[in-house]
Amino acid sequence: MPQSTAGLIRYFESEGGVKLRPHLVLAIGAGFGLLVIAAKFIAVL
């Protein structure tokens, strides 16, 4: 590799793997967050 890359690594697009739409990832994250908040609330009772 030339020195001009300054330590950056190029990642090539891979064909494999799970493909999810961005809004689905956000929805899963929000749902998990709500689940954690609910679990903390239930643990206090």
C-alpha positions as CSV (number, residue, x, y, z in Angstrom):
1,M,0.0,0.0,0.0
2,P,1.2,3.5,-0.7
3,Q,2.1,5.6,2.2
4,S,-0.5,8.2,1.2
5,T,-3.3,6.1,2.6
6,A,-2.2,7.2,6.1
7,G,-3.3,4.0,7.8
8,L,-6.8,3.9,6.3
9,I,-8.1,0.5,5.3
10,R,-10.4,0.0,2.3
11,Y,-13.4,-2.2,3.0
12,F,-14.9,-3.8,-0.1
13,E,-18.7,-4.3,-0.4
14,S,-19.4,-7.9,0.5
15,E,-22.3,-9.8,-1.1
16,G,-23.0,-12.0,2.0
17,G,-24.5,-11.0,5.3
18,V,-27.8,-9.9,6.7
19,K,-29.3,-6.9,4.9
20,L,-31.7,-4.7,7.0
21,R,-33.3,-1.4,6.1
22,P,-32.1,1.5,8.3
23,H,-35.5,2.3,9.8
24,L,-35.8,-1.4,10.9
25,V,-32.5,-1.2,12.7
26,L,-33.7,2.0,14.5
27,A,-37.0,0.4,15.4
28,I,-35.3,-2.6,16.9
29,G,-33.0,-0.4,18.9
30,A,-35.9,1.7,20.1
31,G,-37.8,-1.4,21.0
32,F,-34.9,-2.8,22.9
33,G,-34.5,0.5,24.8
34,L,-38.1,0.5,25.8
35,L,-37.8,-3.1,27.0
36,V,-34.8,-2.2,29.2
37,I,-36.7,0.8,30.6
38,A,-39.7,-1.4,31.3
39,A,-37.5,-4.1,33.0
40,K,-36.0,-1.4,35.3
41,F,-39.5,-0.1,36.2
42,I,-40.7,-3.6,36.9
43,A,-37.6,-4.4,39.0
44,V,-38.4,-1.4,41.3
45,L,-41.9,-2.6,42.0
